[in-house]
């Protein structure tokens, strides 16, 4: 419970006080009866905005999507392979991201050798993914490259492209690119970037799919906030769990975004349980800060900005390896014998049952230990 989705963000728009229609956040749209037969505008470009637009296209009289900065929308399958499958495999992370910050010299060497081919892959992927935009409104065509969007912390949506095309073929569904200027009575005024003019949209319901703002800092006094966040980028955490500052008794679980948030939070909780039980001793604050600085430097080398202080883990498998190595250290020979199992597991997506084992195989009441060891040949 770290406050990631606790404060809905609805931008202040001039003239809102005089608007006689309904203004809601996408999280509050729980009943389609609120939009049935009405003129609906959905503000946003992410997955929530597209879900709300799909509902409006089905039940509303008019459905309009207002997008200030279009984002890449990815198909559910890429070259016939489910994209969710690809995104959560270890080998896919090796294809598109540089080696993890704590990688050994051999992994770093392979990473530098692979770098030119990685650049070619980034040239190969976008044109193929771009093909489906030809059948969508021009207002939805992304204005930034796929790599830029991904590496700068902006969201990607995975959608049923065929269903989206069919939705926008309906005469009452449209898209406008540009920021909202103001409310004017029952109309919403939007600066249409493509037409170079202001559009007046008659509207009964405006749905803001504009995300959330974090409130973790509200839990602490000013002094603790400064110690937790010396860089202004959110809590500075060792292993994304323990504060690098000397704040005993405080830890965070769940402040990472990954291709499997449940798995990463589960392994984080197990790591913290080892710390509380005394079987794992974290380093002193100075070494924690050094480790965090190395991680941040690696991350900034290809993810220079992000719209959230949440830590999106681009190589979640490597991060989980790091946590598990702390809890279950192996000798060099054990790591060598584990390579075949590690290679085999890299071909499959990350799943929670990768870290589970039958009760008879559990060690020290930690079910994931035997499961992870078996998965990696240990």
N, C-alpha and C positions, 0 to 999 in steps of 0.2 A: 504494500500500500504506500506508494511513493508519489502520488499526486499527479501522475502523468495525464489523466483524463478527468480531472476533478473540476476544472474551471473552464467552462465553455467560452470560446471567444466569438463574440459577435461585434463586428466593427461599428463604430458610431458613424452614422450617415446623416448629413444635414437634412432636416425636415422630417426626421423619424417621429417626432412628437405629434405631428399633424397627420401622420399616415393612419388611415382608418381601417386598414387591412390587418392581416396577421403576420407578425415577424417571429420566426422560430429558428432555433438551432437544429441542425440535422438530427442530433441525438434526441430531440423532443418530438420528432415526427413518429409517433407510435401508432397512429390510427389514420388510415387513408381517407376516412370520412372527412378529415379536415381539409383535404384538397379536392375532393370529388366535385366535378363540374365547375371548378373555379379556375381563374387565371393564375398560374404559378410561375414564379421565377426562382431558379436554384442558383445560388452564388457559390462558386468553387470549381476546382478542377480535379480533385482527387476521387478515390473510390467511393466515398460517402456521397459526394455530389452526383456521381453517375448513378448510384443506387436510388437516390431521391428523384433524379430526373426520370429514371425508368418507371418509378411509381407514378410520377406525375403524367408521364406519357400514356399510361394505362387508364388513369382515373380522372385527370383534369381536363378542362376545356381547352386550355392553352398551356404548353410547357416550354419554358425558355431557359437555357443554360447561359449564365453570364460568367465568362472566364477572363480574368485579367492576364494571366500568364499560362498558356496551355502547357501541359506536361505530356510526356510520353505515355501512351497507353499500350500495354503489351498484350498480345494474344495469349490465350490459355495454353496454346501449343506452339513450339518453335521447331520447324522441320519435323513435325510429327511427334515430338517429345514434349510431355507436359512441362510447362515452364516452372511450376512449383517444384517438380522433381529436380530439374536442373539446378535451380537456385539454392537448394538445400544440400547439395552434394559437395564433398571435399574437393573433388577434382575440378568442379566448375569454379570454385573459389581460387584454385591454383591457376586456372586459365586467365582470370580477369583481374586479380589483385596481386600486388607485390608480396614477397615473403613476409611473414609475421615478424614483428620487431625483435623477437628473441630467437630467430632462426639461426642455426649453426652455419659455419662457413660453407658447407656443402650445399645446403638449401639456398643460401644467398647466391652461390655460384650458379646454380641451376636457374634461379630467378633472373639473374642478369643475362644468361644465355637465352632465356625464353623471352626476354623483354621485346626484341624486335618482332617476334611472331605475335606477341600479345598486342602490339600496336596494330598489326595487320588484322587481327581478329576484331578490334574495335572499329576498323574501317569496313569490315565485312558484315557485322551484325546490323548496324543501323539501316543501310539501304534495304535489306530484306524486311525488317520490321516496319519500314516506312511505307511499304506497298499498301498496307490496309488503310493508311490515312487518305489515300486517293478517293476512297469511297465515303469519307466522313466530311462534314462541313469544313471549309477552309479555316474558319475561326478556331477549330480545334487542332490545327497543325502546330506542332511544337516549334518554339522559336529558338531553343537551345539544343545542343547535341545531347544524345543519350548519355554519353560518358560524363559530360559536364553535369547533367542533372543528377545522375547517380552519385557521383563523387562529391557533389556539393550538398548532399544531404536532403535533396528534394524527393518527394514521394513518387513512386511508380505504381500504376494501377494495372492489374491483370484482369482482363474482362473478356466476355464472349463477344468477339468482334462482329460476328454475323448478326447477333441480336442488336448490337449498337447500330449497325448499318440499317437494319429494318426499322429501328426506332426513329432514326433521323429521316427516313423516307416518308414518314407520316406528315401530313401538311400542317398539323398543329404543334409540331416539335421543331425548335430552332436553337441556334447558338449565336451569341454575340460576344466578340472579344473586346474587352476594354473595362476600365474601372467604373464603379458606380459614382455618379456625380452627386445626386441628391434625390430625395423624395419630393414630389410635387403633387399634393393632394392624393389621388388614387393612382398616380403614375410613378414609375421609377425611371429616372433619367440616367442613361448610360452613355459614356463617351465611346463611341464605336470606332476602334482604331482602324479597321479595314475600310470603312466607308468615309472616314475622316469627318464625322459629324456626330451630333448628339442624337441618341435614339430615345423616344418616349415609349415606355412599355406599360400599358395598362395592366395592373396587377391587383390580385386579391390576397395572395399569400407569397411571402418571400422566405425562402428556406436558406439559411446561411450554413453551408458546409465548409466552415472556415477553421476547423480544428479547435485546439485547446491551448491553454497557457498553464505552465507549471506553477505549483504553489508550495514546493518543498521548503523554500526559504521561510515561509510563514510559521514553520514549526519551531524555529530557533530565534534566539535573540541576536542582536546586531553583531556582537563579538564572535559568537559561534558561526554566524553566516560568513564573516570575513575569514575565519580560520578554515572553514569548509571550502570556500570558493575564492582562493587567492587570485585566480586568473580570469574571473568573470565568465567562466564557461560551464558553470555547474559544479557540483561537488567534486573535488579532486580526490579520487579514490584509488587505493591500491587494489589491484585485481578487480576493479569496479565494485568493490564491496566495502573495504575499510578506509576511513579517512586517512590521508597522509599526515594530517595534523595529529597532535597528541590529544585525542578525544576518546578516552577509554569508555567502553560500554556502548559505543555507537557504531552501527553498521547499516548498510543499505543492501537490500536484495530486490532485484527486479528493475534496476535502473539501466538495463540494456535492451536494445531492440535488435532482434536477430530473425533468422528464417524460422526459428522455433523458440519463441519466448518462453514456453512452458519448460522446455528442456534446460535452457540456460538458467532460468530462475531456480529450477530444481537442483542443478549441480551447484549453483551458488549457495543455496541453503545447506547442502551437504558439507561444502567447504567451511561455511560458518559454524556448522555443528561441530566439526573437528576442532576449530579454534576454541569454541566454548568448552569442549570436553578436555582441552589441553593436549590433544594428540598432535596438533599442528601449531607451531609457534610462528606467528608472522614476524617479519623483521622490524627493527626500530623505525621511528618516523623518518629519519634521514634516508634510510635505504628505501622506504616506501615512496618517498618523494622522488628519489632517483629513478625508480622503476616506472612511476607514473609519468615522469618527464620523458623517458625513453619511448613510452607508448604514445604519448601525445605528439612527440616529434615525428614518429613513424606515421601516425594518423594524418598529421597536417601535410605530410609530403604528397598526399594524393587526395585528401579530403579537407581542403583549406577552410571551408565554411560549412555551417549547418544551421538550420532554422530552429533547432531544438537543443537544449542542453542535455537531453538524453543521449547516451552513448550507443550509436548504431555500430554493432560489431560486424565489420565486413568479412572477417575470417572467424566465424563463430566456432568452427571445429578446432582451430588452433587455440582459441581462448579457452575452450573446455579442456583441451589437452593440458593447458597450463595449470588449470585448477586441479585436475586429477593428478598431475605429476606432483603437485604439492602434497596431496593427500596420500598418494600411493607411489612414492619414488621407486624408480627401477634402476638397476645397474646397466652399464653399457651393453653387456651381453644379453640381458633381458630385453632391452630395447631393440637389439638386432634381431632376436628371434621373433619379436612381435611385428616386424615389418610386413611379412606376408598377410597377416590378418588385417593390418592397417591398410594395406593396398586394397584388399578385397572390400573392406568397409567403405573406402573412399568412393566406390562406384555407386553407392546407394544413398538415398536422402537421409538426412538427420531425422531420427524418430525417437520418441521417449523410450520405446522398448529396447533401444540400443543400450540403455543404461540399466536394464533390469535383468534379473536372473531368477530361476526357480528358487523358492525358499530354502531348499536343501543345499543350494550352492552358495548361500549368502555367507559373508564374512563379517564378523563383528557387528551384526545387525545393520549393516549398510548394504542394501540389496544391489545398488548400482555397481559396487566394487567388483563382484564376480562377473557381472554382465559385461562391464567395460573390458575387464581382463580377457574374457572369452572372445569378445568381438575383435580384439587386437592381438590375438594369438598368445595372450599371457596366461 
